[in-house]
């Protein structure tokens, strides 16, 4: 990950360790869903975003929602790590 990333370091640590991360409404809303995913992909973390919420809240960014990003393909990271180790 580059030092110029706009996203917090803890998100990348969580993705590295678990392959997913509960990132919260604030950061997703700050950048917007598409830009947030674009920023992650720009850091070589292609992810999918899932928002779990009470069915009553139909807004784009539900306040009670759980915002989970999941790596699309963790093997990309492992390949990069192997190349760096050589």
C-alpha positions as CSV (number, residue, x, y, z in Angstrom):
1,X,0.0,0.0,0.0
2,X,1.3,3.5,-0.8
3,X,1.8,6.1,1.8
4,X,-0.4,8.5,-0.3
5,X,-3.6,6.5,0.3
6,X,-6.6,8.5,1.4
7,X,-8.0,5.5,3.3
8,X,-7.0,4.6,6.8
9,X,-4.3,2.0,7.3
10,X,-6.4,-0.2,9.5
11,X,-8.7,-1.0,6.6
12,X,-5.8,-2.6,4.7
13,X,-4.5,-4.4,7.8
14,X,-8.0,-5.9,8.3
15,X,-8.3,-6.9,4.6
16,X,-4.8,-8.5,4.7
17,X,-5.6,-10.5,7.9
18,X,-9.2,-11.5,7.3
19,X,-10.0,-10.8,3.7
20,X,-12.9,-8.6,4.8
21,X,-13.5,-5.5,6.9
22,X,-16.4,-3.8,8.6
23,X,-15.5,-0.3,7.6
24,X,-18.6,1.7,8.8
25,X,-21.0,4.1,7.3
26,X,-18.9,7.3,7.8
27,X,-16.1,6.3,5.5
28,X,-18.3,4.8,2.8
29,X,-20.6,7.9,2.8
30,X,-17.6,10.2,2.8
31,X,-16.3,8.9,-0.5
32,X,-19.4,7.4,-2.0
33,X,-19.8,3.7,-2.7
34,X,-18.2,3.7,-6.2
35,X,-15.3,6.0,-5.3
36,X,-14.6,4.1,-2.1
37,X,-14.3,0.8,-4.1
38,X,-12.2,2.6,-6.8
39,X,-9.8,3.8,-4.1
40,X,-9.4,0.3,-2.7
41,X,-8.9,-1.1,-6.2
42,X,-6.3,1.6,-6.8
43,X,-4.3,0.2,-3.9
44,X,-4.6,-3.4,-5.4
45,X,-7.5,-4.4,-3.1
46,X,-10.4,-5.1,-5.4
47,X,-13.4,-5.4,-3.2
48,X,-17.1,-5.8,-3.1
49,X,-19.3,-3.8,-0.7
50,X,-22.2,-5.3,1.1
51,X,-24.5,-3.1,3.3
52,X,-26.6,-5.1,5.8
53,X,-29.4,-3.1,7.3
54,X,-32.9,-3.1,8.8
55,X,-35.4,-3.3,6.0
56,X,-37.2,-0.2,7.2
57,X,-34.3,2.1,6.3
58,X,-34.3,2.4,2.5
59,X,-31.7,5.2,2.3
60,X,-28.5,4.8,0.3
61,X,-26.4,4.9,3.4
62,X,-28.6,3.5,6.3
63,X,-27.6,4.7,9.7
64,X,-28.0,1.3,11.3
65,X,-26.2,-0.5,8.5
66,X,-23.2,-2.7,8.7
67,X,-20.8,-1.9,5.9
68,X,-18.6,-4.8,4.9
69,X,-16.0,-4.9,2.2
70,X,-14.7,-8.2,1.0
71,X,-11.7,-8.9,-1.2
72,X,-12.8,-10.2,-4.6
73,X,-9.7,-12.4,-5.0
74,X,-7.2,-12.8,-2.2
75,X,-4.8,-14.8,-4.4
76,X,-3.7,-11.5,-6.0
77,X,-2.3,-10.4,-2.7
78,X,-0.5,-13.7,-2.1
79,X,1.1,-13.5,-5.6
80,X,2.3,-9.9,-5.0
81,X,3.8,-11.0,-1.6
82,X,5.7,-13.9,-3.2
83,X,7.1,-11.6,-5.9
84,X,8.3,-9.1,-3.3
85,X,10.0,-11.9,-1.3
86,X,12.1,-13.0,-4.3
